[in-house]
Amino acid sequence: MSIKKIIKQGSNSFLQIDGSKFYCYGYKITSQQDVEQIIKGLWKENKKAVHICYGYVLEKNNQIFEKFDDDNEPKNSAGKRILTSITNNNFINTLVVVVRYKTKSLLGLGLLSRCYFNVAELLLKDNNNFLEYKNTTIVEVQIKNPKNLSSLLNFIKANKLEIISQSNDFIVLNVDDDVKKILENTFIKK
């Protein structure tokens, strides 16, 4: 079984062929709403772009959702090729977007399709652009005394954990299975 990967925020790549420029961006996503906001923002930033195509793979409640958009490029020539690259490289909770600028020259369907695939591959195969994906769960840690709180906050900071919510009585964290075991043994007394 291949290791699942997740894209690092800020990952990008670029390809230029015959006057067409393909800017590729990778985003970590947690919902369909993330995708909609990112695409809307990219259209605002790239008003002269002719196409903004994308593909994504999202895991929610142990179900995998895949989607792509060709943004008026020929059917299955852009978004589907991006999605193919994402799935072939074992990415999850990842959105890959290609912003295309072009001159008057046409690329032809085969070359166009390869350009979208290749720019996505450049992004996804770069070792600096991804982390190993670990399945996470939500854990609630009750705070019984200030000393426990101080130790817990230091542990959260040292391990760069994601706090979902907190109150005076508890902190809810999103953690992987290894960290969950440490929390249970150290901070969650049964």
C-alpha angles and dihedrals in degrees: 000000000000122000113256116233137201126207122247116237112257096030115147145161137187138213130179123195125171095333095317115116121202116196112189125198132184126209135183107231136189101181147015087256089062089057094049093050093047094049092047090050092049091053089053091050095042105043093155095051115115097206137015108192127177150172131197144183117206129182116206124167092347092306124115120224121191127185139163138185125205093193094216095314111130111294114284093355099110121011094036090051090050090049090049090055091050094051095041089055093047098242122162133188086017133134120195117192127187118200111200127203118181145181124218095282116104121222102204124240098275096048092042091053092048091050093057092045095045096049089050090048091051089055098043099042094052105106091213091062103064148047131204109269117235123190110244136204135195115253127187116209117194117218111222101168139006093252090057090048093052092050092046093050090049089050091049092050095045092050095039092233124181114245110210096184141334143193136172090280105041149007123218115210136186105223141160122246095264093054091044090060092050091049092049092050096043110027108014107067113188 
